Amino acid sequence: MQSEPAGRGPTAPAGRGLTAIVVKGYPRLSETFIAQEILGLQQLGQRQLIVSLRHPTDTLVHELNRQITAPVLYLPEYLHDEPERVAAARDWARAQPGYAAAYAAFRRDLRRDPTPNRWRRFGQACVLARELPPETSWIYVHYLHTPASVGRYAALIRGLPWSVSAHAKDIWTTPEWELREKLAEARWAATCTAVNHSYLTGLAPETGRVSLVHHGLDFARFPDPIARPRRDGRDPADPVRLISVGRAVEKKGFDRLLDAFAALPAGLAWRWTHIGGGALLADLKAQAARLHLADRIEWRGALTQDSVLAALLDSDLFVLTARIAEDGDRDGLPNVLMEAQATGLCCLASAVSAIPELIRDRETGVLVPPDDVPAAADALAGLIADPARRARLGAAGAARVRRDFGFAIGLAKLARRFGLPAPAAASG
């Protein structure tokens, strides 16, 4: 989609006009939480335009995304790909009343971050500002790093209010000066974990500027928790089925998990399924071969939400040994942990970032220190051999996630911010 150039937009509450939702890429298999939110706001009556900084790269699409009816505006991923479009947008932007403020903000940022990426984001912002429909009344951005730069500059050019939802990498790999300035300019911000909320509130102490909004789950898409077979690792013909879902990236800690598998007792019967793509997938497969684990592992690649759910229902134990990466990147609260618990699946995870907000150690799951291979191996061995404990922890996890992490609760908070009616199912 490419709209006609528009002038300086109105500043009415977001519920009364068109909300431009800026994302890094759309659709993306790894971002069901964003698709779920967009669909929820759509169902509350929000008029939407999705703005994507990148074209999709996944070959599969969630059914969730197919239910979203908003048009998508794809910005030029690289400015040299569409020079005429970018030049026309820059010429148009220079004539707008808000351009001086936007350009001044960009130049301040460029002095502290003199990278080609900064120029790229300003060029994308000019295109976005020019091509937003005239009825646009709000810009809402997912992620505080590059998408928020584009949304912020475009909002300044158009004289529009903007807000942001912050998640994980965008918080922990962005310098504090940039977070402070964006949070000060945004009308409001939301973030999905208490850990994030505490950090961002320290950078933006104004009361109410940053809200805690858990992603939560729409449990209508999940079956009731199920009872699982009592596999105990003693039958090689019927091994305990372990599963992990996540991109093969450093912060997921799958290399440490493979090391933990290698440390398990030789006679223990188990198989591990990994679902997800990622840059380190080939390295992990090579590591598994070196550790003589290849015949116990199935690499399924990236799958749709329905296929992931089917795999969770067919498994005995979910494992995620996440960690803080060298660049500071870390998980927030991975949705897949909530999804696993919603099915009654016992979860073993690292006590890192916001994961302890969901899993209470030895009450609703098991937590181990990040990067602690012996601890992970010991916890794995114990859970593999004890189906009764897995069942008990799985049932407790299901009860808590369904009580405290429903999607409607967070959606109601966003609805109030946008001036939309609250969802009928909201509670708490």
Helices and strands as residue ranges (DSSP letters): G 14-16, E 18-25, H 32-43, E 47-54, H 63-66, E 72-74, G 79-81, H 83-94, H 99-112, H 116-131, E 136-142, H 146-158, E 162-166, H 169-172, H 176-185, E 189-191, H 194-203, E 210-212, G 219-221, E 240-245, G 250-252, H 254-262, E 270-275, H 281-290, G 294-296, E 297-301, H 305-313, E 317-320, H 335-342, E 346-350, H 355-358, E 366-368, H 373-384, H 387-404, H 407-418
